[in-house]
């Protein structure tokens, strides 16, 4: 079954062509074009009424909504989907009457500060007044049966009253919208359903629109390399993805990383959940030979008991090693061992990063009482770069992974450490942040606690700098 194509009457298309000729040779008319003309040519509406200059993929998106009942758009970050989406709200209500447009997204910020901000900006800058009351909140009303509204799925909302002979439903950031909300909007039998998003999911309506349900949707995809700024080699459209964004992503993630594939190439990766550290990177690290240098970091992962181990890791610039492991649960013995190591290695500045969660808090308190400088690490706490990482542990592990990917870390041949580093997995959440596999999930699959890997990762913790903790 192919996506339904909506037939626009030949008379309407003829009227649109006549309007284009009139605009070309006789100047813009003083009044709004007729609804039929607007419905037939959304690109004309964007250009002649709103005074906008959409690029090719934005025109393709608009014309797809004109022609198909269901449209799904999957692209890179910063490709201009939201810019076009906000203006489609205006086009729909100008093209049909009575009509309703509903915009939903996973967060209120996405609806109000992004999509609706684009709609409001275009409304206020329109060459021809569009009428009605356009509010800063997601609501534009021309009549009781003729309005546009937006809401987010993270705020309780009574989803009703959206029936209309001309209903456009736009699901922005569709990769992050729960299926039950998409299903709820389907019950209103919308004239058009538009899903826009990024390939940060492996299930749900948006994913299925490009896979198992592809025959039900008209799909549009594009990468950063197709956008005007990269095609023209300059910032042709401010705010859109640039070559610098691509270069930074390549440097930070690597071209084979799922995040790069999704964010830049606009493609669904083979897997959004995979090993964070490639075995090939570890092979390089085991052969690497670097001089000891700053920063000199010491980090302690404290055992919780059972088969878990207490591990003390040290990193001197690009050289890392495990200096102590213990299966014992005596916290004061741990304090004594760490204290003695700090006393014998004055270059560390009597500073150590300690996993402060649970029993580690006792070690933290006692070391501080003895006069040592302790950076208390809370793995579940907010990351320094919380837009990229779901928590502090994920951030630390990814920074360690990046050092390994770049060949900037030398490791000793510790089979336990190598096994833990190569088996820890991570996935990209719908909010685009990276999330490391939890210890609980790892153990549930029969794995062991990654104590050695956690200890080494903590030497990369963002605040872990000896001179800060005084």
Number of C-alpha atoms within 10 A of each C-alpha: 8 10 17 15 14 14 9 13 10 10 12 18 17 13 17 21 15 13 18 18 12 13 14 10 8 10 10 15 12 8 10 17 19 15 16 18 23 25 23 24 22 25 22 21 23 23 14 20 24 23 15 18 12 16 13 11 20 19 17 15 26 21 16 23 23 20 19 21 20 22 25 27 26 29 24 26 20 18 26 19 22 23 21 22 26 23 24 22 27 23 24 24 26 22 21 18 16 17 24 28 25 21 24 25 26 23 19 17 13 19 26 22 14 17 25 29 19 19 26 24 14 20 22 13 14 18 17 17 13 18 11 12 12 19 11 13 15 21 19 26 17 16 13 9 16 20 25 24 19 22 23 21 16 12 10 8 9 6 10 9 8 22 15 18 16 19 25 26 27 26 28 27 25 29 28 24 23 15 14 12 16 20 11 12 20 12 10 16 17 22 18 20 22 24 24 23 25 27 32 31 26 18 12 16 23 29 22 16 22 21 13 10 14 17 15 19 24 23 18 16 16 17 20 24 18 15 23 20 20 18 14 10 11 12 15 14 13 9 11 18 23 23 16 10 15 19 13 11 18 17 14 18 18 17 15 10 17 24 27 21 24 24 22 26 23 25 21 21 19 10 14 22 19 18 17 22 23 15 16 11 19 23 16 18 24 15 12 16 14 12 10 13 11 13 16 22 25 30 30 32 28 30 25 17 13 9 10 19 21 22 23 28 25 22 26 20 18 22 21 21 19 21 12 16 17 14 15 16 17 11 18 13 12 21 18 14 13 22 19 12 17 18 13 11 11 10 12 19 17 21 28 31 28 25 25 21 17 12 15 21 17 15 25 24 15 16 23 13 10 10 11 21 20 24 23 22 24 17 19 12 12 16 20 15 13 14 13 16 23 22 22 24 26 26 27 24 26 24 19 23 24 20 18 23 21 14 16 19 26 25 22 15 14 12 9 12 20 19 16 18 25 18 18 20 17 20 21 23 17 19 17 21 19 23 21 25 19 16 14 11 11 16 12 10 8 8 14 15 20 22 23 27 23 25 26 28 24 32 30 24 26 14 15 23 17 20 9 10 15 10
